[in-house]
Amino acid sequence: MNRITFHDTHVYPGCLANFHFGVNPGSPLLSALAEFSDGAAAEAEVEPLSSGEVIIRVEGYTTTRKTPIPGKAWRLTHDKTRDLWKVTGKI
Protein backbone atom coordinates (compact mmCIF):
# COMPACT_ATOMS: atom_id res chain seq x y z
CA MET A 1 0.00 0.00 0.00
CA ASN A 2 1.10 3.58 -0.67
CA ARG A 3 2.29 5.41 2.47
CA ILE A 4 2.41 9.07 3.45
CA THR A 5 4.30 10.07 6.60
CA PHE A 6 3.25 13.37 8.17
CA HIS A 7 5.74 15.12 10.44
CA ASP A 8 3.14 15.85 13.13
CA THR A 9 0.14 14.25 14.88
CA HIS A 10 -2.34 15.95 12.54
CA VAL A 11 -2.47 17.84 9.24
CA TYR A 12 -2.46 21.66 9.18
CA PRO A 13 -1.20 24.40 6.81
CA GLY A 14 2.59 24.33 6.84
CA CYS A 15 2.81 20.68 7.94
CA LEU A 16 5.36 18.60 6.03
CA ALA A 17 5.01 15.07 4.69
CA ASN A 18 6.96 12.41 2.84
CA PHE A 19 5.25 10.46 0.08
CA HIS A 20 6.73 6.96 -0.20
CA PHE A 21 5.42 6.58 -3.76
CA GLY A 22 5.42 8.58 -6.96
CA VAL A 23 2.68 11.00 -7.97
CA ASN A 24 2.09 11.61 -11.65
CA PRO A 25 -0.20 14.29 -13.08
CA GLY A 26 -3.28 12.85 -14.69
CA SER A 27 -3.12 9.68 -12.60
CA PRO A 28 -6.34 8.33 -11.16
CA LEU A 29 -7.07 8.72 -7.47
CA LEU A 30 -4.54 6.86 -5.33
CA SER A 31 -5.28 5.12 -2.05
CA ALA A 32 -2.71 5.57 0.70
CA LEU A 33 -2.13 5.08 4.40
CA ALA A 34 -1.44 8.39 6.18
CA GLU A 35 0.85 7.85 9.16
CA PHE A 36 1.40 10.48 11.83
CA SER A 37 4.32 11.23 14.17
CA ASP A 38 2.57 9.72 17.20
CA GLY A 39 2.00 6.38 15.46
CA ALA A 40 -1.67 6.98 14.56
CA ALA A 41 -2.77 6.23 11.00
CA ALA A 42 -5.72 6.92 8.70
CA GLU A 43 -6.87 5.95 5.23
CA ALA A 44 -6.27 8.65 2.63
CA GLU A 45 -7.01 9.35 -1.01
CA VAL A 46 -4.59 11.35 -3.19
CA GLU A 47 -5.77 13.27 -6.25
CA PRO A 48 -2.83 14.38 -8.43
CA LEU A 49 -3.45 17.85 -9.90
CA SER A 50 -0.08 18.56 -11.49
CA SER A 51 3.51 17.38 -11.16
CA GLY A 52 3.91 19.35 -7.94
CA GLU A 53 0.42 19.64 -6.47
CA VAL A 54 -2.12 17.21 -5.02
CA ILE A 55 -5.30 17.17 -3.01
CA ILE A 56 -5.37 14.64 -0.21
CA ARG A 57 -8.48 13.53 1.62
CA VAL A 58 -7.69 12.05 5.03
CA GLU A 59 -10.38 9.99 6.78
CA GLY A 60 -11.18 10.72 10.41
CA TYR A 61 -8.93 9.09 13.02
CA THR A 62 -7.96 9.30 16.69
CA THR A 63 -4.50 10.37 17.87
CA THR A 64 -2.69 8.19 20.39
CA ARG A 65 -3.72 10.73 23.07
CA LYS A 66 -7.35 9.91 22.17
CA THR A 67 -8.06 13.21 20.37
CA PRO A 68 -10.60 12.64 17.59
CA ILE A 69 -9.60 14.24 14.28
CA PRO A 70 -12.40 14.55 11.71
CA GLY A 71 -11.84 13.75 8.05
CA LYS A 72 -10.64 16.68 5.96
CA ALA A 73 -9.23 17.54 2.54
CA TRP A 74 -5.96 19.41 2.01
CA ARG A 75 -3.91 20.88 -0.84
CA LEU A 76 -0.19 20.01 -0.82
CA THR A 77 2.69 21.21 -2.98
CA HIS A 78 5.98 19.43 -3.60
CA ASP A 79 9.26 21.04 -2.52
CA LYS A 80 11.65 19.38 -4.97
CA THR A 81 14.71 20.80 -3.22
CA ARG A 82 13.97 18.92 0.01
CA ASP A 83 11.79 16.19 -1.59
CA LEU A 84 8.99 16.98 0.87
CA TRP A 85 5.31 17.80 0.45
CA LYS A 86 3.98 20.89 2.26
CA VAL A 87 0.35 21.43 3.21
CA THR A 88 -0.65 24.79 1.69
CA GLY A 89 -4.31 24.94 2.69
CA LYS A 90 -7.53 23.25 3.63
CA ILE A 91 -10.05 22.44 0.89
GUDO-552269 format. One line per 10 residues: number of its first residue (from 0); for each residue x, y, z of N, C-alpha, C. Coordinates in steps of 0.05 Angstrom, whole numbers, plus 5000, padded with zeros to 4 digits. Layout:
<sites>
NUM = X/Y/Z/X/Y/Z/X/Y/Z  ...
</sites>
This chain:
<sites>
0 = 5017/4976/5000/5000/5000/5000/5018/5025/5000  5008/5046/4987/5022/5072/4987/5022/5084/5015  5044/5096/5023/5046/5108/5049/5053/5137/5047  5041/5153/5065/5048/5181/5069/5055/5185/5098  5078/5197/5104/5086/5201/5132/5085/5231/5138  5067/5239/5155/5065/5267/5163/5084/5272/5187  5095/5296/5188/5115/5302/5209/5102/5312/5235  5076/5309/5238/5063/5317/5263/5040/5298/5268  5025/5303/5290/5003/5285/5298/4977/5290/5282  4977/5312/5267/4953/5319/5251/4962/5336/5228
10 = 4944/5341/5209/4951/5357/5185/4941/5385/5190  4957/5405/5181/4951/5433/5184/4968/5448/5163  4960/5473/5156/4976/5488/5136/5005/5492/5147  5024/5485/5130/5052/5487/5137/5064/5460/5145  5047/5440/5151/5056/5414/5159/5071/5401/5135  5092/5385/5141/5107/5372/5121/5101/5342/5120  5105/5330/5097/5100/5301/5094/5119/5289/5073  5124/5264/5077/5139/5248/5057/5120/5229/5043  5121/5229/5017/5105/5209/5002/5124/5187/4995  5118/5162/5001/5135/5139/4996/5126/5125/4970
20 = 5117/5141/4951/5108/5132/4925/5108/5155/4906  5108/5150/4880/5108/5172/4861/5080/5182/4855  5079/5207/4848/5054/5220/4841/5057/5232/4813  5040/5223/4794/5042/5232/4767/5017/5247/4760  5020/5271/4746/4996/5286/4738/4979/5269/4720  4953/5272/4723/4934/5257/4706/4929/5229/4716  4943/5220/4737/4938/5194/4748/4910/5193/4761  4899/5169/4762/4873/5167/4777/4878/5171/4807  4856/5172/4822/4859/5174/4851/4875/5151/4862  4892/5157/4881/4909/5137/4893/4901/5133/4922
30 = 4899/5108/4931/4894/5102/4959/4921/5102/4973  4921/5111/4999/4946/5111/5014/4939/5109/5044  4959/5102/5059/4957/5102/5088/4973/5126/5098  4959/5144/5112/4971/5168/5124/4980/5161/5152  5006/5163/5157/5017/5157/5183/5026/5183/5196  5022/5185/5222/5028/5210/5237/5050/5205/5257  5063/5226/5267/5086/5225/5283/5082/5210/5310  5057/5208/5319/5051/5194/5344/5045/5165/5340  5046/5155/5315/5040/5128/5309/5011/5122/5300  4994/5143/5301/4967/5140/5291/4967/5138/5261
40 = 4946/5127/5249/4945/5125/5220/4916/5128/5211  4912/5135/5186/4886/5138/5174/4887/5132/5144  4865/5123/5133/4863/5119/5105/4862/5146/5091  4874/5148/5067/4875/5173/5053/4871/5168/5023  4863/5188/5009/4860/5187/4980/4875/5211/4968  4892/5206/4948/4908/5227/4936/4898/5232/4908  4893/5257/4902/4885/5265/4875/4907/5283/4863  4922/5272/4844/4943/5288/4831/4931/5310/4814  4941/5334/4818/4931/5357/4802/4951/5365/4781  4977/5365/4788/4998/5371/4770/5023/5357/4781
50 = 5046/5362/4768/5070/5348/4777/5079/5356/4805  5070/5378/4815/5078/5387/4841/5056/5394/4860  5031/5385/4854/5008/5393/4871/4988/5370/4872  4978/5365/4896/4958/5344/4900/4937/5354/4919  4914/5341/4919/4894/5343/4940/4893/5317/4954  4894/5317/4980/4893/5293/4996/4869/5294/5014  4853/5273/5014/4830/5271/5032/4837/5250/5053  4839/5259/5079/4846/5241/5101/4821/5234/5116  4816/5209/5120/4792/5200/5136/4796/5207/5165  4775/5208/5180/4776/5214/5208/4792/5193/5223
60 = 4806/5201/5244/4821/5182/5260/4824/5193/5289  4836/5178/5306/4841/5186/5334/4871/5185/5339  4881/5207/5351/4910/5207/5357/4915/5188/5380  4940/5182/5386/4946/5164/5408/4939/5176/5435  4935/5202/5436/4926/5215/5461/4895/5216/5462  4882/5201/5444/4853/5198/5443/4838/5223/5434  4852/5241/5419/4839/5264/5407/4827/5256/5381  4800/5259/5378/4788/5253/5352/4794/5275/5331  4802/5267/5308/4808/5285/5286/4788/5278/5263  4771/5297/5256/4752/5291/5234/4766/5289/5207
70 = 4753/5276/5188/4763/5275/5161/4763/5302/5148  4784/5308/5133/4787/5334/5119/4802/5330/5093  4801/5350/5076/4815/5351/5051/4835/5374/5051  4859/5369/5040/4881/5388/5040/4894/5390/5013  4905/5414/5007/4922/5418/4983/4951/5417/4992  4968/5402/4978/4996/5400/4984/5012/5407/4959  5035/5419/4963/5054/5424/4940/5080/5411/4946  5094/5403/4925/5120/5389/4928/5143/5408/4928  5160/5406/4948/5185/5421/4950/5207/5402/4939  5214/5406/4913/5233/5388/4901/5261/5389/4913
80 = 5268/5413/4924/5294/5416/4936/5298/5397/4959  5277/5395/4976/5279/5378/5000/5265/5352/4997  5252/5348/4974/5236/5324/4968/5215/5319/4990  5201/5340/4998/5180/5340/5017/5155/5352/5006  5132/5344/5016/5106/5356/5009/5098/5374/5032  5088/5398/5025/5080/5418/5045/5050/5423/5042  5035/5422/5064/5007/5429/5064/5004/5459/5061  4990/5467/5039/4987/5496/5034/4959/5506/5041  4940/5489/5046/4914/5499/5054/4893/5477/5056  4872/5483/5069/4849/5465/5073/4830/5469/5049
90 = 4818/5448/5040/4799/5449/5018/4771/5449/5030
</sites>
